Amino acid sequence: MKNLLWISFVLMSFMISCNKGSDQKKEVIRPVKLMKVEPLSSVSKNFTGIVEADELSDLTFKVPGTLNEFLVSEGEKLTKNQVIASLDPRDMILQLETARTSYLTAKSKLERNERLLAKQAISKQDFESAQAEFTKAKASFENAENALGDTRLRAPFEGFVEKKYVENYQKIQAGERIVKLVNPAKLNIKFMLPESNVKLLQETNLLEVEFEAIKGQKFTARIKEFVNASPDGSGIPVTAVITDPGFEKLKSLISPGFTCTVTLITDGSDELSAGIAVPLSAVFNDTATGEESVWIYNSKTGTVSRKAVKLGALVNSNMVQVSSGLNEGDMILAAGVFNVSLLTD
């Protein structure tokens, strides 16, 4: 809405009192706000969002064992490949030595059989059997090497330890969660969109995010993904990512779990942006007729008159659609409507 003008109506309120047998009149000036009705060009809706890390992982060991080193604390920052914890490697070392011995034996046998086959001293079937034995022993040896390396848990990316699930010296099973690692440099915004507002996902032209920790500053963002369903009936889960370059220098002030306000702004929606809208403060209920009404201002006479209106959906944060009763260009009172109603009491 444009062309907001402020005017003051001089409203006469008569106060009668006894002062030496004469009446006193007191003039009271009550301000009201005047605005011109124009077509609704955009709709904005606010939703509460939560900051989540885009890159996070519950880290586990691939092999079982007993923790003998736990080298990190909750909240600690880690570099990529930094060792987080390790298992007692003695069992793995024994398995590796056994596998190494079998591998070297099978390798020696295969080399010998290659020489014998060249001299036709053994059958091809005996050679193929030695070859299969070598392949199996080599795979077991490599697996044992990998298993020994898997006794050390490393950070797959840079981040911080959000949570520790176990304590040192515990017996650990393969796949059991050890720590949760979070990368705070890559953040997403998650919010729930009511099913009634699903059209906003197709019509949105602008998305803004304002953080509780950085009040008064909004950052542009884009919708990254959403689930085209309401899994638990609470709404449609939507993920957004901030694209505003100015956010980079302030990113350190924001952490996963922080709250924010997400504003979806759309232009030209056939359903939401059709017709006209007025501020909620312009609408009042006429007690005599029970109708929702507004005050229309006549610039020629400097007077106002009541006009019944039919309301539609709520739009933006403080506007309501008017489906009938008003025309484009009408001048209405946008605030102070109850000051005017005093004249009719």
C-alpha positions in Angstrom: 0.0 0.0 0.0 1.3 3.5 -0.9 0.4 7.1 -0.3 -0.2 6.9 3.4 -1.3 10.2 4.6 -1.9 11.5 8.1 -4.8 13.8 8.8 -6.5 15.0 12.0 -10.2 15.1 12.4 -11.5 17.6 14.9 -14.0 15.6 16.9 -16.2 17.5 19.3 -16.7 15.9 22.7 -19.1 17.8 24.9 -18.3 17.7 28.6 -20.9 19.1 30.9 -19.9 20.3 34.3 -21.3 22.8 36.8 -19.1 25.9 36.9 -21.0 28.9 38.3 -24.1 27.6 36.6 -22.7 27.6 33.0 -21.8 24.8 30.5 -18.2 24.3 29.2 -17.3 22.9 25.8 -13.9 21.3 25.4 -12.5 20.5 21.9 -10.6 17.2 21.7 -8.4 16.5 18.7 -8.0 12.8 17.9 -5.6 11.7 15.2 -6.5 9.1 12.5 -4.6 7.6 9.6 -5.8 7.9 6.0 -4.8 5.7 3.1 -5.7 5.1 -0.5 -7.0 1.7 -1.5 -4.7 0.1 -4.2 -4.5 -3.4 -5.7 -2.6 -5.9 -3.6 0.7 -6.5 -5.3 2.5 -8.8 -2.9 1.9 -11.1 0.0 4.3 -11.9 2.8 4.1 -14.6 5.5 6.2 -15.2 8.5 7.3 -18.5 9.9 9.5 -19.6 12.8 12.7 -21.4 11.7 15.5 -23.3 13.3 19.1 -23.3 12.3 20.5 -26.7 11.5 23.9 -27.9 10.2 23.9 -29.0 6.6 26.9 -31.3 7.2 26.7 -33.5 10.3 27.3 -37.1 11.1 27.1 -39.7 13.9 30.6 -41.3 13.7 31.1 -45.0 14.4 33.8 -47.6 14.3 33.6 -50.3 11.6 35.1 -52.9 13.9 34.2 -53.9 17.6 36.6 -53.5 20.4 37.4 -51.7 23.7 38.0 -47.9 23.7 41.4 -47.2 25.1 41.7 -43.5 23.9 39.0 -40.9 23.8 40.8 -37.7 22.7 38.0 -35.1 22.3 35.5 -33.3 24.4 32.0 -31.9 23.6 32.2 -28.5 21.9 35.8 -29.1 20.8 36.7 -28.0 17.3 38.3 -30.6 15.0 40.3 -30.5 11.8 39.7 -33.0 9.0 41.3 -36.4 9.6 42.0 -35.6 13.3 41.9 -38.7 15.5 38.9 -38.7 17.7 39.2 -42.1 19.5 40.9 -45.4 19.2 40.3 -49.1 20.1 42.6 -51.5 21.8 44.5 -52.8 18.7 46.0 -56.0 20.1 43.4 -58.4 18.7 43.6 -56.8 15.3 47.4 -57.0 15.3 47.2 -60.7 16.0 44.7 -61.2 13.2 46.9 -59.2 10.9 50.0 -61.3 11.7 48.0 -64.5 11.1 46.7 -63.2 7.8 50.1 -62.0 6.7 51.6 -65.5 7.3 48.8 -67.2 5.3 49.3 -64.6 2.5 53.1 -65.1 2.3 52.6 -68.9 2.3 50.0 -68.8 -0.4 52.2 -66.5 -2.5 55.2 -68.7 -2.2 53.2 -71.8 -3.2 51.7 -70.0 -6.2 55.2 -68.9 -7.4 56.5 -72.4 -7.0 53.5 -73.9 -8.9 54.0 -71.4 -11.7 57.5 -72.8 -12.2 56.3 -76.4 -12.1 53.5 -75.7 -14.5 56.0 -74.2 -17.0 57.9 -77.5 -16.8 54.6 -79.4 -17.0 55.4 -81.0 -13.6 51.9 -80.3 -12.2 48.5 -80.2 -13.7 46.7 -77.0 -14.6 44.1 -77.9 -12.0 46.7 -77.9 -9.2 48.0 -74.5 -10.4 44.4 -73.0 -10.5 43.8 -74.3 -6.9 47.0 -72.6 -5.7 46.0 -69.5 -7.5 42.6 -69.4 -5.8 44.2 -70.0 -2.4 46.5 -67.1 -3.0 43.6 -64.7 -4.0 41.7 -65.7 -0.8 44.8 -65.2 1.4 45.6 -61.8 -0.1 42.0 -60.6 0.5 42.1 -61.7 4.1 45.5 -60.0 4.6 44.1 -56.7 3.1 41.0 -56.9 5.2 43.1 -57.4 8.4 45.2 -54.3 7.4 42.0 -52.3 7.0 40.6 -53.6 10.3 43.7 -52.4 12.1 43.4 -49.0 10.5 39.7 -48.9 11.5 40.7 -49.0 15.2 41.3 -45.3 14.9 38.3 -43.0 14.4 39.0 -39.8 12.4 37.0 -36.7 11.6 35.8 -36.9 8.0 35.4 -33.1 7.8 36.2 -30.0 9.8 33.7 -29.3 12.6 33.0 -29.5 16.3 31.9 -32.3 18.6 28.2 -31.6 19.4 27.7 -34.8 21.5 29.6 -37.8 22.9 27.6 -41.0 23.1 30.1 -43.2 25.0 32.9 -43.0 27.6 36.4 -44.3 27.5 37.2 -48.0 28.2 33.7 -49.1 27.1 33.3 -52.2 25.0 32.1 -50.9 21.6 30.2 -52.7 18.9 30.7 -52.1 15.2 28.3 -49.4 14.1 27.7 -48.0 17.6 27.5 -44.2 17.7 30.6 -42.6 19.3 30.3 -38.8 18.6 28.2 -36.4 16.6 30.3 -34.2 14.5 28.8 -30.9 13.1 30.2 -28.5 10.5 29.0 -25.0 11.6 30.3 -23.4 8.4 27.4 -25.0 6.4 24.0 -24.0 7.8 20.4 -24.7 6.7 17.2 -23.1 7.9 14.3 -25.5 8.6 10.7 -24.4 9.1 7.2 -25.9 8.8 4.8 -24.5 6.2 1.1 -25.0 7.0 -0.7 -27.0 4.3 -3.0 -24.1 3.6 0.1 -22.0 2.4 1.6 -24.7 0.1 1.0 -22.4 -2.9 3.6 -20.0 -1.6 6.2 -22.6 -2.5 5.4 -22.1 -6.2 4.8 -18.3 -6.0 7.6 -17.2 -3.8 9.8 -14.5 -5.4 11.8 -13.5 -2.3 12.7 -15.3 1.0 14.2 -13.4 3.9 15.6 -14.7 7.2 16.1 -12.6 10.4 17.9 -14.2 13.4 17.1 -13.6 17.0 20.9 -13.2 17.5 21.1 -10.5 14.8 18.0 -8.4 15.3 17.0 -5.8 12.7 19.0 -7.4 9.8 17.4 -9.6 7.2 19.3 -11.9 4.9 18.1 -13.1 1.5 17.8 -16.9 1.1 16.4 -19.5 -1.3 14.3 -22.7 -0.8 16.7 -25.6 -1.0 14.2 -28.4 -0.8 10.9 -29.4 0.7 8.8 -32.5 1.3 5.6 -32.4 -0.8 3.7 -34.0 2.0 2.9 -33.5 5.7 4.4 -36.6 7.4 3.0 -36.1 10.8 0.2 -33.6 10.1 2.1 -30.6 11.5 2.9 -29.1 8.1 5.3 -29.3 5.2 9.0 -29.5 6.1 11.0 -26.8 4.2 14.7 -26.3 4.0 16.2 -23.0 3.0 19.8 -21.8 2.6 21.0 -18.3 3.0 22.5 -16.8 -0.2 23.1 -13.2 1.1 26.9 -12.4 0.7 26.6 -10.2 3.8 25.9 -13.2 6.0 29.4 -14.6 5.6 31.0 -12.1 7.9 28.3 -12.6 10.6 28.0 -16.4 10.3 30.2 -16.9 13.4 27.4 -15.4 15.5 24.9 -18.1 14.4 25.0 -21.7 15.6 22.8 -24.8 15.0 19.8 -24.7 17.2 19.3 -20.9 17.0 15.9 -19.6 16.1 14.9 -17.2 13.3 12.0 -15.7 11.4 11.5 -16.8 7.8 9.5 -14.4 5.6 8.1 -15.7 2.3 7.2 -12.9 -0.1 5.3 -13.5 -3.3 4.2 -11.3 -6.2 1.4 -11.9 -8.6 -0.2 -14.9 -7.0 -3.7 -15.4 -8.6 -5.2 -16.5 -5.3 -3.2 -14.6 -2.7 -2.5 -11.4 -4.5 -5.8 -10.9 -6.2 -8.0 -7.9 -5.4 -7.2 -5.5 -2.7 -6.3 -5.6 1.0 -6.5 -3.2 3.9 -4.9 -3.1 7.3 -6.6 -5.0 10.1 -6.6 -1.7 12.0 -9.0 -0.3 9.4 -11.7 -2.8 10.0 -14.3 -2.6 12.8 -17.5 -4.4 13.6 -20.6 -2.3 13.4 -22.5 -3.1 16.5 -25.8 -2.0 15.0 -25.7 -4.2 11.9 -23.1 -6.8 12.9 -21.3 -6.1 9.7 -17.5 -5.8 9.2 -17.0 -2.2 8.1 -14.5 0.5 7.2 -14.7 4.3 7.2 -14.6 5.9 3.8 -13.3 9.5 3.6 -14.9 12.0 1.3 -12.3 14.6 0.4 -14.8 17.1 -1.0 -16.9 17.3 2.1 -14.2 16.4 4.6 -16.5 13.8 6.2 -16.4 10.0 6.6 -19.1 7.4 6.1 -19.4 3.7 7.2 -19.1 1.1 4.4 -19.8 -2.6 5.0 -17.1 -4.9 3.5 -16.7 -8.6 2.9 -13.4 -9.9 4.1 -11.2 -12.7 2.6 -8.0 -14.3 3.7 -5.3 -12.8 5.9 -2.3 -11.6 4.0 1.1 -10.3 5.1 1.4 -9.8 8.9 -1.3 -7.2 9.4 -3.5 -7.1 6.3 -6.7 -8.7 5.2 -8.2 -9.2 1.8 -11.4 -7.3 0.9 -13.5 -9.3 -1.6 -16.3 -6.7 -1.9 -17.3 -3.3 -0.6 -14.3 -1.3 -1.7 -13.0 0.0 -5.0 -9.5 0.9 -6.1 -8.8 4.5 -5.3 -11.2 4.8 -2.3 -9.7 6.7 0.7 -10.2 4.9 4.0 -9.2 5.4 7.6 -6.4 3.0 8.3 -6.1 3.7 12.0 -8.0 5.5 14.7 -11.4 4.1 13.5 -12.8 3.9 17.0 -12.1 7.7 17.5 -14.5 8.4 14.7 -17.1 6.0 16.0 -17.4 8.2 19.1 -19.5 10.6 17.0 -22.1 7.9 16.5 -22.4 7.0 20.2 
